[in-house]
Structure formats: C-alpha cells, structure tokens
C-alpha cells in the first residue's frame, strides 16, 4: 500500500510539472578580467546579504594577475542588484577580517542589474582603479 501511495504521489508530481511546463532554470556565466599585477579575491551577494554576513563564508574566488576567469552564474531571468566586492591580496594581508567588516573595507564594489551586465557582455574588467 505504501508503494502504491508513493507511486501515486510521484505520478501526480510528474503530471503537475508537465502540465505547468516546468523548465530547467538557465544560468548566465559572468567572467572577470584582472588587468593588474596583483592577485584578487571577490565575494558576490546577488543583493541578498549584508556585508558582514557576506564575509562570514569567506572569499568566493581567487583571480590571478592578468587572468580572465568565470566567477559566477546568474539565474536568467534575475531581478535585483548583483553586487561584487573585490579585495586585493595586499588588502587582506593588511587588515583582519574583523577590521574589513567593521570598517567596510574593500578595494572595489561593482553593483549591476542584469541589463547592465548584459550591456557589458557579462564581463567585468578590473584595472585597479
């Protein structure tokens, strides 16, 4: 009887999904080009977390000097701001994580909408300025 109930529920979910045309969510890759001679780190929050909560998990990606790398995948469609904080390796050596959070320290902050990222072909270029 349990198998029959489980099978019935599974079939119902499958029919419901088919009836509502469930689609697999697509993601757009974002690339980052580091045009400096210094290693960079970044965190991204997709507009959902505050700065302190964002840094609790650590830094998302290491970007070597003069390297271009894929750093994130954004759901398509996406509503809201997509925020990237960039940290130079020298900044992370100079300040503790606590100082970074308390003093809101970062080397660069990018804030984009999906339309703004599309306009730059989903590629962020960091020159050090």
C-alpha positions as CSV (number, residue, x, y, z in Angstrom):
1,X,0.0,0.0,0.0
2,X,2.9,2.4,0.8
3,X,4.4,1.7,-2.6
4,X,1.1,2.4,-4.3
5,X,0.8,5.7,-2.4
6,X,4.4,6.7,-3.2
7,X,3.9,5.8,-6.9
8,X,0.6,7.8,-7.0
9,X,2.3,10.9,-5.5
10,X,5.2,10.6,-7.9
11,X,2.9,10.4,-10.9
12,X,0.9,13.3,-9.6
13,X,4.0,15.5,-9.3
14,X,5.2,14.4,-12.7
15,X,1.8,15.3,-14.3
16,X,1.7,18.6,-12.4
17,X,5.2,19.5,-13.6
18,X,4.3,18.6,-17.2
19,X,1.0,20.5,-17.1
20,X,2.7,23.6,-15.8
21,X,5.6,23.3,-18.2
22,X,8.3,23.2,-15.6
23,X,11.5,24.3,-17.2
24,X,15.1,24.0,-16.1
25,X,16.4,27.3,-14.9
26,X,19.1,28.7,-17.1
27,X,22.2,30.5,-15.8
28,X,24.4,33.1,-17.4
29,X,28.1,32.9,-16.7
30,X,29.9,36.1,-15.6
31,X,33.6,36.5,-16.4
32,X,36.1,38.7,-14.6
33,X,39.3,40.0,-16.1
34,X,42.1,41.1,-13.7
35,X,44.3,43.6,-15.5
36,X,46.5,44.2,-12.5
37,X,49.7,42.5,-11.3
38,X,48.1,41.6,-8.0
39,X,46.1,38.6,-7.0
40,X,42.4,39.4,-6.3
41,X,39.6,37.8,-4.3
42,X,36.0,38.5,-4.6
43,X,32.7,37.8,-3.0
44,X,29.3,38.3,-4.6
45,X,25.9,38.6,-2.9
46,X,23.3,38.9,-5.6
47,X,21.7,41.6,-3.5
48,X,20.7,39.2,-0.7
49,X,23.1,39.6,2.2
50,X,24.6,42.4,4.1
51,X,28.4,43.0,4.1
52,X,29.1,41.3,7.4
53,X,27.1,38.2,6.6
54,X,28.7,38.1,3.2
55,X,32.2,37.8,4.6
56,X,31.3,35.1,7.1
57,X,31.5,32.4,4.4
58,X,34.9,33.6,3.2
59,X,36.0,34.7,-0.2
60,X,34.5,33.1,-3.2
61,X,37.2,33.1,-5.8
62,X,40.9,33.8,-6.4
63,X,41.7,35.7,-9.6
64,X,45.4,35.6,-10.5
65,X,47.2,38.6,-12.1
66,X,46.3,39.2,-15.8
67,X,43.9,36.3,-15.7
68,X,40.3,36.1,-17.0
69,X,38.1,33.6,-15.2
70,X,34.4,32.7,-14.8
71,X,33.3,33.9,-11.4
72,X,29.6,33.4,-11.1
73,X,26.4,32.2,-12.8
74,X,23.4,34.4,-12.6
75,X,19.9,32.9,-12.9
76,X,18.1,34.0,-16.0
77,X,15.8,35.8,-15.5
78,X,17.0,37.6,-12.4
79,X,15.5,40.6,-10.6
80,X,17.5,42.8,-8.3
81,X,21.1,44.0,-7.8
82,X,24.1,41.8,-8.3
83,X,27.0,43.0,-6.2
84,X,30.6,42.1,-6.3
85,X,33.2,43.2,-3.7
86,X,36.8,43.0,-4.9
87,X,39.7,42.6,-2.5
88,X,43.4,42.8,-3.4
89,X,45.7,40.3,-1.7
90,X,47.6,43.2,-0.1
91,X,44.4,44.5,1.5
92,X,43.7,41.1,3.0
93,X,47.2,41.0,4.4
94,X,46.9,44.5,5.8
95,X,43.6,44.1,7.6
96,X,41.9,41.4,9.7
97,X,38.6,40.0,8.6
98,X,37.1,41.8,11.6
99,X,38.6,45.2,10.5
100,X,37.3,44.6,7.0
101,X,33.8,44.1,8.3
102,X,33.8,46.8,10.9
103,X,35.3,49.5,8.6
104,X,33.5,48.2,5.5
105,X,36.9,47.9,3.7
106,X,37.1,46.7,0.1
107,X,39.1,47.7,-3.0
108,X,36.2,47.9,-5.4
109,X,32.5,47.4,-5.4
110,X,30.5,46.7,-8.5
111,X,26.7,46.8,-8.5
112,X,24.8,45.7,-11.6
113,X,21.4,44.9,-12.8
114,X,21.1,42.0,-15.3
115,X,20.5,44.6,-18.0
116,X,23.8,46.4,-17.1
117,X,25.7,43.2,-17.1
118,X,24.2,42.3,-20.5
119,X,25.4,45.7,-21.9
120,X,29.0,44.8,-21.0
121,X,28.6,41.2,-22.3
122,X,28.7,39.8,-18.8
123,X,32.4,40.6,-18.5
124,X,33.8,42.7,-15.6
125,X,37.2,44.2,-16.2
126,X,39.2,45.3,-13.1
127,X,42.1,47.7,-13.9
128,X,43.0,48.6,-10.3
129,X,41.2,52.0,-10.4
